Amino acid sequence: MAGEQVTRVMSDVLASGAAATVLVPDEAERNALSEILDTVGVLVVVLHPDGRIARFNRACEQLSGLSFDEVEGQRLTGLFMEPDEGAAFEAALGDLAAGRSTGDCEGT
C-alpha cells in the first residue's frame, strides 16, 4: 500500500515535468534544510542523479515504515515500484538528466 502511494506521488511529479537544480549547501544550511524536510507534512524524497535515495524525510519514514538508514543509497524503483512502473520511472529520470521533458509520463 505505501509503495503504491509513493509510486503515485512520484509519477505525478514526473508527469508535471517538475525538476529542480539543487545547489549543495554548507553544513549549517544542510542542517536547517533537514529540519524543514523532517517537519513538513508531505513526502520528500531526494534522489541522486542515478536514482539512488539521498534523502527520505520523516513523512516518508512514517508512511513506508522504513527509516532513512534502511533506504539510503537504494534505488527508489527497487523499493516502491512494480518492475514496469520502475522501468518507466527510470526512463523518465534519464530524460530529466538529459534535459528532456517528461510531460508525457502518466501517473498510475
C-alpha positions as CSV (number, residue, x, y, z in Angstrom):
1,M,0.0,0.0,0.0
2,A,2.7,2.5,1.0
3,G,4.7,1.7,-2.1
4,E,1.7,2.3,-4.3
5,Q,1.2,5.7,-2.8
6,V,4.8,6.7,-3.2
7,T,4.7,5.4,-6.8
8,R,1.6,7.6,-7.5
9,V,3.2,10.7,-6.0
10,M,6.5,10.2,-7.9
11,S,4.6,9.5,-11.1
12,D,2.6,12.7,-10.6
13,V,5.7,14.7,-10.1
14,L,7.3,13.3,-13.2
15,A,4.1,13.8,-15.2
16,S,4.2,17.5,-14.2
17,G,7.6,17.9,-15.7
18,A,8.8,19.3,-12.4
19,A,12.6,19.2,-11.9
20,A,14.9,21.5,-10.0
21,T,18.6,22.2,-9.9
22,V,19.8,21.9,-6.3
23,L,22.9,23.7,-5.1
24,V,24.9,22.0,-2.4
25,P,24.5,23.9,0.8
26,D,27.1,24.3,3.6
27,E,26.7,22.3,6.8
28,A,24.5,24.8,8.6
29,E,22.2,25.1,5.6
30,R,22.0,21.3,5.3
31,N,21.1,21.1,9.0
32,A,18.4,23.7,8.6
33,L,17.1,22.1,5.4
34,S,17.0,18.7,7.2
35,E,14.9,20.2,10.0
36,I,12.4,21.7,7.5
37,L,12.1,18.5,5.5
38,D,11.5,16.4,8.6
39,T,8.8,18.7,9.9
40,V,6.7,19.3,6.7
41,G,3.7,17.0,6.4
42,V,4.5,16.0,2.8
43,L,6.6,13.2,1.3
44,V,10.0,14.4,0.2
45,V,12.5,12.0,-1.4
46,V,15.7,13.5,-2.8
47,L,17.5,11.3,-5.4
48,H,21.0,11.2,-6.6
49,P,21.1,11.6,-10.4
50,D,21.3,7.9,-10.9
51,G,18.1,7.3,-8.9
52,R,19.5,6.3,-5.6
53,I,17.9,7.8,-2.5
54,A,19.9,10.7,-1.0
55,R,17.2,12.0,1.4
56,F,14.0,10.5,2.8
57,N,12.1,12.7,5.2
58,R,10.1,11.7,8.3
59,A,6.8,11.7,6.5
60,C,8.2,9.1,4.1
61,E,9.5,7.1,7.0
62,Q,6.1,7.1,8.7
63,L,4.2,6.2,5.5
64,S,6.6,3.4,4.4
65,G,7.6,2.1,7.8
66,L,11.3,2.3,6.7
67,S,13.9,4.5,8.1
68,F,16.3,6.7,6.1
69,D,19.2,4.5,7.2
70,E,17.3,1.5,5.7
71,V,16.7,3.2,2.3
72,E,19.8,5.5,1.9
73,G,21.6,4.6,-1.3
74,Q,19.0,2.2,-2.6
75,R,17.1,2.7,-5.8
76,L,13.7,4.2,-5.3
77,T,12.3,1.9,-8.0
78,G,13.5,-1.3,-6.3
79,L,11.8,-0.3,-3.0
80,F,8.5,1.1,-4.0
81,M,7.6,0.3,-7.6
82,E,6.5,-2.7,-9.7
83,P,9.0,-3.6,-12.4
84,D,7.1,-2.0,-15.2
85,E,6.5,1.2,-13.2
86,G,10.1,1.2,-12.2
87,A,11.3,1.0,-15.8
88,A,9.1,4.0,-16.8
89,F,10.4,6.0,-13.8
90,E,14.0,5.1,-14.7
91,A,13.4,6.2,-18.3
92,A,11.9,9.5,-17.0
93,L,14.9,10.1,-14.8
94,G,17.1,9.5,-17.8
95,D,15.1,12.1,-19.7
96,L,15.4,14.6,-16.9
97,A,19.2,14.0,-16.7
98,A,19.4,14.6,-20.4
99,G,17.4,17.8,-20.2
100,R,14.3,16.4,-22.0
101,S,10.7,17.0,-20.9
102,T,8.9,14.2,-19.1
103,G,5.4,15.7,-19.6
104,D,4.2,12.6,-21.4
105,C,4.7,10.3,-18.4
106,E,1.3,9.3,-16.8
107,G,0.6,8.7,-13.2
108,T,-0.6,5.3,-12.1
